[in-house]
Amino acid sequence: MLGIGLWQLWDIERQEKVSLEAARELIQADKQKDSKQGLKVKTGDPAGLLLIPKLGAELPIVEGTAPEDLERGVGHFKGSYFPDENGQIVLSGHRDTVFRRTGDLELGDIFTLKMPYGEYSYELIETKIVPADDTSIINLQESEEELILTTCYPFSFIGDAPDRYIMYAKRVDDQRK
């Protein structure tokens, strides 16, 4: 059992590194683009990077939130928006891998999304805990742009956690970098 568990952790870390390199290459290759026009991301493919400066984290964003997608990095909820699309950008990750230290974040901390067409910063403005089956936080209607990150809670729970930790962040920049 211990061997299987260690192998799974190694494999998840390996897949995340592969996705991180692919996301970096995507951003570097498309850095000259002026818009998101043509951004077509297939399930499981990298879409960009999530930077969390306070944690020193640079995480690949992959399309989809199925278990195999979340093994590759932070999952972009299919059907949610990307920066500059005026809606909710919903990202999810495992509490014991990519979002291992999100409990250390405080209101006012910054998240940066690096996309092939620009860089966007968001300030953490609210957190809350909801039951695992509560989907009311996701609103796929066009609205004010906001970044929502979700992970399982409690952070130290062993097994399937009963709740979700939700982080809300508002856009703090109006310029692409």
PLY file of the C-alpha trace (Angstrom):
ply
format ascii 1.0
element vertex 177
property float x
property float y
property float z
element edge 176
property int vertex1
property int vertex2
end_header
0.00 0.00 0.00
2.77 2.42 0.89
4.55 1.68 -2.40
1.39 2.34 -4.42
0.78 5.60 -2.58
4.36 6.78 -3.15
4.17 5.83 -6.83
0.92 7.79 -7.24
2.46 10.89 -5.64
5.53 10.59 -7.88
3.34 10.16 -10.98
1.18 13.21 -10.14
4.31 15.32 -9.58
5.76 14.08 -12.89
2.55 14.90 -14.80
2.40 18.36 -13.21
6.00 19.08 -14.30
5.22 18.03 -17.87
2.13 20.30 -17.89
4.09 23.18 -16.37
6.72 22.99 -19.12
4.02 22.75 -21.82
2.20 25.79 -20.35
5.43 27.81 -20.28
6.09 26.91 -23.91
2.52 27.84 -24.90
2.84 31.27 -23.32
6.30 31.89 -24.77
5.25 30.82 -28.28
2.10 32.97 -28.27
3.51 35.96 -26.41
3.13 38.22 -29.44
-0.64 37.69 -29.73
-2.80 40.71 -28.96
-5.98 38.88 -28.06
-7.40 35.58 -26.97
-8.86 35.07 -30.43
-8.04 31.56 -31.51
-7.46 30.27 -27.97
-8.83 26.76 -28.33
-8.00 24.46 -25.47
-8.85 20.77 -25.49
-9.59 18.87 -22.29
-6.34 17.98 -20.56
-4.25 20.51 -22.48
-2.43 23.44 -20.87
-4.15 26.84 -21.08
-1.82 29.04 -19.04
-0.13 29.50 -15.68
-1.37 30.42 -12.21
1.18 32.29 -10.11
0.71 32.71 -6.37
3.60 34.97 -5.30
3.03 34.60 -1.54
3.48 30.83 -1.85
6.20 31.01 -4.51
3.95 28.85 -6.68
3.90 28.61 -10.46
1.20 26.12 -11.46
0.02 24.89 -14.85
-3.62 25.53 -15.71
-5.13 22.64 -17.67
-8.55 22.47 -19.29
-10.99 20.30 -17.32
-11.56 19.19 -13.75
-11.77 15.41 -14.13
-9.40 13.46 -11.86
-6.91 12.90 -14.69
-6.92 16.65 -15.48
-6.31 17.61 -11.84
-3.30 15.25 -11.79
-1.71 17.53 -14.41
-2.24 20.82 -12.55
-4.92 23.34 -11.68
-8.13 22.53 -13.55
-10.06 25.18 -15.48
-13.77 24.41 -15.07
-15.00 23.65 -18.58
-17.50 26.29 -19.66
-16.21 28.93 -17.26
-14.52 32.01 -18.64
-10.94 33.11 -19.27
-9.54 36.60 -18.53
-11.15 39.39 -20.57
-14.36 37.41 -21.18
-16.43 39.12 -18.44
-17.41 36.16 -16.32
-16.30 33.75 -13.64
-12.92 32.11 -14.11
-13.23 28.91 -12.06
-10.05 27.00 -11.18
-9.90 23.87 -9.02
-7.07 21.87 -7.53
-6.34 19.15 -5.01
-5.60 20.29 -1.47
-2.72 17.81 -1.20
-0.96 18.72 -4.47
-1.24 22.08 -6.29
-3.26 23.85 -3.58
-1.35 22.31 -0.68
-0.63 25.64 1.02
-3.69 27.74 0.13
-4.66 27.81 3.81
-1.68 30.18 4.30
-3.22 32.82 2.02
-4.80 35.98 3.44
-7.18 38.59 2.10
-5.26 40.97 -0.13
-2.91 38.31 -1.51
-2.44 38.30 -5.28
-2.97 35.64 -7.95
-1.63 36.16 -11.47
-2.91 34.34 -14.53
-0.39 34.17 -17.38
-2.24 33.45 -20.59
-0.89 33.25 -24.14
-2.46 36.69 -24.75
-1.49 38.52 -21.54
-1.02 38.62 -17.79
-3.85 39.36 -15.35
-3.72 39.97 -11.59
-6.44 39.33 -9.02
-6.68 40.21 -5.33
-8.10 37.72 -2.82
-11.18 39.44 -1.35
-13.17 36.64 0.33
-13.03 33.01 1.37
-15.75 30.66 2.50
-16.38 27.00 3.21
-19.31 25.20 1.60
-20.52 21.57 1.53
-18.84 19.45 -1.18
-22.06 19.20 -3.19
-22.77 22.97 -3.19
-22.48 24.18 -6.79
-24.08 27.57 -6.15
-20.70 29.30 -6.35
-20.50 28.64 -10.08
-22.48 31.02 -12.28
-21.66 30.57 -15.94
-23.56 33.68 -17.00
-21.69 36.67 -18.37
-21.05 39.00 -15.45
-18.31 41.00 -13.79
-15.00 39.21 -14.16
-13.88 37.34 -11.05
-11.46 34.55 -10.26
-12.75 31.68 -8.12
-10.45 28.98 -6.80
-11.80 25.83 -5.18
-10.22 22.98 -3.26
-11.27 20.34 -0.77
-11.56 21.18 2.93
-10.49 20.60 5.69
-6.94 20.71 4.37
-5.66 17.96 6.68
-8.64 15.62 6.20
-7.80 12.06 5.21
-10.05 10.67 2.49
-12.86 12.42 0.64
-13.27 15.79 2.33
-16.84 16.83 3.22
-16.44 20.50 2.28
-14.91 22.86 -0.27
-12.76 25.91 0.42
-13.67 28.73 -1.96
-11.46 31.76 -2.67
-12.86 34.81 -4.48
-10.55 37.30 -6.17
-11.26 40.49 -8.11
-9.25 41.82 -11.00
-6.78 44.52 -9.99
-5.29 45.42 -13.35
-6.69 46.70 -16.57
-3.61 46.27 -18.68
-2.06 43.28 -20.35
1.61 42.85 -19.60
0 1
1 2
2 3
3 4
4 5
5 6
6 7
7 8
8 9
9 10
10 11
11 12
12 13
13 14
14 15
15 16
16 17
17 18
18 19
19 20
20 21
21 22
22 23
23 24
24 25
25 26
26 27
27 28
28 29
29 30
30 31
31 32
32 33
33 34
34 35
35 36
36 37
37 38
38 39
39 40
40 41
41 42
42 43
43 44
44 45
45 46
46 47
47 48
48 49
49 50
50 51
51 52
52 53
53 54
54 55
55 56
56 57
57 58
58 59
59 60
60 61
61 62
62 63
63 64
64 65
65 66
66 67
67 68
68 69
69 70
70 71
71 72
72 73
73 74
74 75
75 76
76 77
77 78
78 79
79 80
80 81
81 82
82 83
83 84
84 85
85 86
86 87
87 88
88 89
89 90
90 91
91 92
92 93
93 94
94 95
95 96
96 97
97 98
98 99
99 100
100 101
101 102
102 103
103 104
104 105
105 106
106 107
107 108
108 109
109 110
110 111
111 112
112 113
113 114
114 115
115 116
116 117
117 118
118 119
119 120
120 121
121 122
122 123
123 124
124 125
125 126
126 127
127 128
128 129
129 130
130 131
131 132
132 133
133 134
134 135
135 136
136 137
137 138
138 139
139 140
140 141
141 142
142 143
143 144
144 145
145 146
146 147
147 148
148 149
149 150
150 151
151 152
152 153
153 154
154 155
155 156
156 157
157 158
158 159
159 160
160 161
161 162
162 163
163 164
164 165
165 166
166 167
167 168
168 169
169 170
170 171
171 172
172 173
173 174
174 175
175 176
